[in-house]
């Protein structure tokens, strides 16, 4: 019985990871654009003499 539960847990975890991966890939352009904006603003802020 524990073998079945372990197998079920593994499949469920794998499925959740695949769904999460698909969502991340789907949102990737937005995430990358946000990161690029943050990095650019940080670089500008660092370049300005304080």
C-alpha positions in Angstrom: 0.0 0.0 0.0 2.8 2.4 0.8 4.3 1.7 -2.7 1.0 3.0 -4.2 1.0 6.1 -2.0 4.7 6.8 -2.8 4.0 6.4 -6.6 0.9 8.6 -6.3 2.8 11.3 -4.4 5.6 11.2 -7.0 3.2 11.5 -9.9 1.3 14.3 -8.2 4.5 16.2 -7.4 5.8 15.7 -11.0 2.4 17.0 -12.3 2.5 20.0 -10.0 6.1 20.8 -11.1 5.1 20.5 -14.8 2.1 22.9 -14.3 4.3 25.3 -12.4 7.0 25.1 -15.1 4.4 25.8 -17.8 3.0 28.8 -15.9 6.5 30.2 -15.4 7.3 29.7 -19.1 4.0 31.4 -20.0 4.8 34.4 -17.7 8.6 34.4 -18.6 8.5 37.5 -21.0 6.8 39.6 -18.3 9.2 38.3 -15.6 12.2 39.0 -17.7 11.0 42.4 -18.7 10.4 43.2 -15.0 13.9 42.0 -14.1 15.4 44.0 -16.9 13.6 47.1 -15.7 14.8 46.6 -12.1 18.4 46.0 -13.3 18.3 49.0 -15.5 17.0 51.2 -12.7 19.6 49.9 -10.3 22.4 50.5 -12.9 21.1 54.1 -13.4 20.9 54.7 -9.7 24.4 53.3 -9.2 25.8 55.5 -12.1 24.4 58.7 -10.5 27.0 60.2 -8.3 25.8 60.5 -4.7 
